[in-house]
Amino acid sequence: MTTVSVFGGTGFLGRRVVQRLAAEGATLRIAVRSPDRARSVFRAADLERVTVLRADVRDQTSVTAAVAGVDAVVNVVSAYVEKPGATFESVHVQGAQTLAQEAARAGVARLVLVSGIGADPQSRSPYIRARGRGELAARQAFPSATIVRPSAMFGPGDALFGTLADIVRLLPVVPLIGGGRTRLQPVYVEDVAEAIVRMLADRGTAGQTYELAGPAVYTLHELVGFALRLIDKRRLLVPVPFVVAEIQARLFEFLPRPPLTTSQVDLLKVDNLASGDLPGFRELKIEPKAVEEIVPTYIGGPRTSG
C-alpha cells in the first residue's frame, strides 16, 4: 500500500498504526476532526509523508475528499461516550457505512475496520450493538473489508491499566465491578497496530474477520491485584453490582475525561475473550506480548505515600 488514509489517526491505536505505516514507507493521510491536534502529535514524531485532513465520518463530503486517490483506508474511529450529534449510531454504524461506501466508490483497494471482540448487532448494549451493526454495514458496502476485533488494549496512555493505577493511587477503596469475575484477554496495542499493517500488505486478509487477543486470560480481580503490586499499594477491594456501576458511570460521563463509561460497564458484563473460531495473531505470524512484559515499563512505583 503506497497511500493510506487513516480515520481516527490520533487515537490510542490510530497513532500507532500511522507510525508503523510511515516506517514502512507509506504516504499517509490522517483524517481527523481536529487537525491542529494531529499536526502537533505527528510533528513531535517527526513523520514525513504525512498529510492531515479535516474529516468526520458523519460528513460524507469530507469523507469523499479524504479517500480520493488512496490505495487503502483504515477506520480506527471510536466513541465510548455519546454526545449530542455524535451517537454510537452516527459514528459506529452510519459513519462506518459512509466510509465504506465512499471507499468503494473511489475504487480503494483495501478497507480495514477496527471493531472489538464481542461486537454483536443483537446486543442490548447500545455500544456493543452499534459495533456489530457497523461491521455489517461496512461489509455490505465494501464486501472485501477486513474486520479487526481487538480485545481490551493496553500500552502507555491506555484506559485499562492507566485507569486502574489512577484509581488505586487516589482511592482507599477499589471497586470491583461485577465482583471482578469478568474474564479478559488484554492485548498490546503495538501488536494490534502491527497486525493491521500486515493485513494491508497481504491481500489474502481481504474479506476476513480477525480476533486479536493477548496470550493470557485474567479476571478483572486479577488485573486489579496486578496493578496494586506494580505501584506497591494495599487497598480494600469492594464488589460493586453492575447496576451501581452503571449509575456511577452515567455521572462520570459528564466529566471531560470520564474514568468509567456505561459502554465500559457493558463490556464487563460478559467475558471479553477470543472465540477461537476466527483467525488471529497466529495467522499473521505475530507472537503477542504479555501483560507482565509490557505494563511494568509504564506503570510502577508509588507517586505518593499511602
C-alpha positions in Angstrom: 0.0 0.0 0.0 1.6 3.3 -1.1 -1.1 5.7 0.0 -3.2 5.1 3.1 -5.9 7.2 4.6 -6.3 6.6 8.4 -9.5 7.9 10.0 -9.1 8.4 13.7 -5.3 8.5 13.3 -4.6 10.4 16.5 -6.3 7.9 18.8 -4.7 5.3 21.1 -4.5 2.7 18.3 -4.6 5.1 15.4 -1.4 6.9 16.0 0.5 3.6 16.3 -0.9 2.5 13.0 0.2 5.7 11.4 3.7 5.4 12.8 4.1 1.9 11.7 2.8 2.6 8.2 5.1 5.6 7.9 8.0 3.4 8.9 7.1 1.0 6.1 7.3 3.9 3.6 3.6 4.6 3.1 2.3 8.0 2.2 -0.4 8.9 4.8 -3.5 11.0 5.1 -4.6 11.5 8.7 -8.3 12.1 8.6 -9.5 13.6 11.9 -11.9 16.2 13.3 -9.1 18.2 15.0 -6.3 18.8 12.5 -4.3 21.0 14.9 -4.1 18.3 17.5 -3.0 15.8 14.8 -0.3 18.1 13.5 1.0 18.5 17.0 1.1 14.8 17.6 2.9 13.9 14.3 5.2 16.9 14.3 6.6 15.6 17.6 7.0 12.2 15.9 8.9 13.9 13.0 7.0 11.8 10.4 7.4 12.6 6.8 4.9 11.9 4.0 2.0 12.7 6.4 -0.8 15.0 5.4 -3.5 16.0 7.9 -7.1 16.5 6.7 -10.1 17.7 8.5 -12.7 14.9 8.1 -15.5 13.4 10.0 -17.1 10.0 9.3 -20.5 11.7 9.8 -19.9 14.1 7.0 -20.0 12.5 3.5 -18.3 15.4 1.7 -15.2 15.3 3.9 -15.0 11.5 3.7 -15.1 11.6 -0.1 -12.2 14.0 -0.2 -10.2 12.0 2.3 -10.4 8.7 0.4 -10.0 10.1 -3.2 -6.9 8.6 -4.8 -5.7 6.4 -1.9 -4.9 2.7 -2.1 -6.2 1.8 1.4 -8.4 3.1 4.2 -8.2 2.3 7.9 -11.1 3.2 10.1 -10.0 3.4 13.7 -12.7 5.9 14.8 -14.1 5.1 18.2 -16.6 6.7 20.6 -17.2 5.4 24.1 -19.4 8.2 25.2 -22.4 9.5 23.3 -22.7 13.3 22.8 -25.2 15.5 21.0 -24.7 14.8 17.3 -22.1 12.0 18.0 -24.1 9.0 19.0 -23.0 5.4 18.7 -25.4 5.0 15.8 -24.0 8.0 13.9 -20.3 7.1 14.5 -20.1 3.3 14.5 -23.0 2.4 12.2 -23.7 5.3 9.8 -20.1 6.5 9.9 -18.7 3.1 9.1 -21.2 2.7 6.3 -20.4 6.1 4.8 -16.7 5.5 4.9 -17.1 2.0 3.3 -19.4 3.4 0.6 -17.2 6.2 -0.3 -14.1 4.0 -0.3 -15.9 1.6 -2.7 -17.0 4.5 -5.0 -13.4 5.8 -5.1 -12.1 2.4 -6.1 -10.0 2.0 -3.0 -8.4 -1.5 -3.0 -8.4 -2.2 0.8 -10.5 -1.2 3.8 -9.8 -2.2 7.4 -12.4 -1.5 10.0 -11.4 -1.8 13.7 -14.3 -3.0 15.8 -13.9 -5.1 19.0 -14.2 -8.6 20.4 -17.8 -9.2 21.4 -19.3 -6.9 18.8 -22.9 -8.1 18.4 -25.7 -6.4 16.3 -28.3 -8.1 18.6 -26.7 -6.9 21.9 -28.9 -5.0 24.4 -25.9 -2.6 24.9 -26.2 0.4 22.6 -22.4 0.5 22.2 -21.8 -3.2 21.6 -24.9 -3.3 19.2 -23.6 -0.3 17.2 -20.2 -2.0 16.8 -21.9 -5.1 15.5 -24.2 -3.3 13.1 -21.2 -1.2 11.9 -19.4 -4.3 10.9 -22.4 -5.5 8.9 -22.9 -2.1 7.2 -19.2 -1.8 6.3 -19.1 -5.4 4.9 -22.3 -4.8 2.9 -20.9 -1.6 1.3 -17.4 -3.0 0.9 -17.5 -6.8 0.7 -13.8 -7.3 0.9 -13.4 -5.2 4.0 -11.2 -6.7 6.7 -12.7 -6.5 10.2 -10.4 -6.3 13.2 -11.7 -7.2 16.6 -9.1 -6.4 19.3 -9.6 -7.4 23.0 -9.1 -4.7 25.6 -5.9 -2.9 24.6 -3.0 -1.9 26.9 0.1 0.2 26.4 1.3 3.7 27.5 -1.7 6.0 27.8 -4.2 3.2 27.9 -7.7 3.3 29.5 -7.1 -0.1 31.1 -4.1 -0.3 33.4 -3.6 3.5 33.4 -7.1 4.0 34.8 -6.7 1.1 37.3 -3.4 2.6 38.5 -5.0 6.1 38.9 -7.9 4.6 40.9 -5.6 2.6 43.1 -3.4 5.7 43.8 -6.4 8.0 44.5 -8.9 5.9 46.4 -8.5 4.0 49.7 -11.2 1.5 48.4 -11.1 0.0 44.9 -14.5 -1.0 43.4 -14.6 -4.4 41.6 -17.3 -4.1 39.0 -19.5 -7.2 38.9 -17.4 -8.7 41.7 -14.3 -8.7 39.4 -15.3 -12.0 37.9 -15.3 -10.9 34.2 -12.5 -12.6 32.3 -10.4 -10.5 29.9 -7.6 -11.3 27.4 -5.8 -7.9 27.2 -3.8 -7.2 24.0 -0.8 -5.0 23.5 -1.7 -2.0 21.3 1.5 -2.2 19.3 0.8 -5.8 18.4 -2.6 -4.7 17.1 -1.0 -1.9 15.0 1.5 -4.3 13.6 -1.3 -6.8 12.7 -3.2 -4.1 10.8 0.0 -3.2 8.8 0.5 -6.8 7.9 -3.2 -7.2 6.8 -2.7 -4.3 4.4 0.3 -5.9 3.0 -1.4 -9.3 2.5 -4.4 -9.4 0.0 -5.3 -12.8 1.5 -6.7 -11.0 4.6 -9.3 -9.2 2.5 -12.9 -10.1 3.5 -11.7 -11.8 6.7 -12.6 -11.0 10.3 -9.7 -11.3 12.8 -9.9 -11.5 16.6 -6.8 -10.1 18.2 -6.3 -11.1 21.9 -3.3 -11.4 24.2 -1.7 -14.7 25.2 -3.3 -15.0 28.7 -6.7 -14.7 30.3 -7.2 -12.8 33.6 -10.2 -11.9 35.7 -10.8 -8.3 36.5 -9.9 -9.1 40.1 -6.5 -10.4 39.0 -5.8 -7.3 36.9 -6.6 -5.0 39.8 -4.3 -7.1 42.0 -1.5 -6.8 39.4 -1.9 -3.0 39.3 -1.7 -2.9 43.1 1.5 -4.9 43.1 3.1 -2.7 40.5 2.6 0.5 42.4 3.1 -1.1 45.8 -0.2 -0.3 47.3 -2.7 -2.1 49.6 -6.3 -1.3 49.1 -9.7 -2.7 50.2 -11.4 -4.4 47.2 -15.2 -4.0 47.3 -17.5 -5.8 44.9 -19.9 -3.4 43.1 -23.0 -4.6 41.3 -23.3 -3.7 37.6 -26.4 -1.6 38.3 -24.5 0.6 40.8 -21.5 0.8 38.4 -23.9 2.0 35.6 -25.2 4.8 37.8 -21.7 5.9 38.7 -20.6 5.7 35.0 -23.5 7.9 33.9 -22.4 10.6 36.4 -18.8 10.3 35.3 -19.8 10.8 31.7 -20.5 14.5 32.5 -16.7 14.9 33.0 -14.3 15.8 30.1 -12.4 12.6 30.7 -14.6 10.1 32.5 -12.7 7.4 34.3 -15.6 5.0 33.6 -18.3 5.0 31.0 -21.5 3.0 30.6 -20.0 1.4 27.5 -17.1 0.0 29.5 -19.5 -1.3 32.1 -21.5 -3.0 29.4 -18.3 -4.6 28.1 -17.6 -6.0 31.5 -20.9 -7.8 31.7 -19.6 -10.6 29.5 -16.2 -12.2 29.2 -14.0 -10.4 26.7 -12.3 -13.4 25.1 -11.4 -14.5 21.6 -13.8 -17.2 20.4 -11.1 -19.3 18.8 -13.3 -19.6 15.7 -11.7 -16.8 13.8 -8.1 -16.1 12.6 -5.8 -14.0 14.8 -2.2 -13.3 15.5 -1.1 -16.8 14.6 -2.2 -16.5 11.0 -0.4 -13.1 10.8 2.8 -14.7 12.3 2.8 -12.4 15.3 3.7 -13.5 18.8 1.6 -11.2 21.1 3.4 -9.8 24.1 2.2 -10.5 27.6 0.8 -8.0 30.2 3.6 -8.9 32.5 6.2 -8.0 29.9 4.9 -4.6 28.9 2.8 -3.0 31.7 5.6 -2.7 34.3 7.5 -0.5 31.7 5.0 2.3 32.0 3.2 1.7 35.4 5.1 1.2 38.6 6.3 2.8 41.7 4.2 4.8 44.2 3.8 8.5 43.4 2.6 9.4 46.8 2.6 7.8 50.2 -0.3 5.8 51.2 
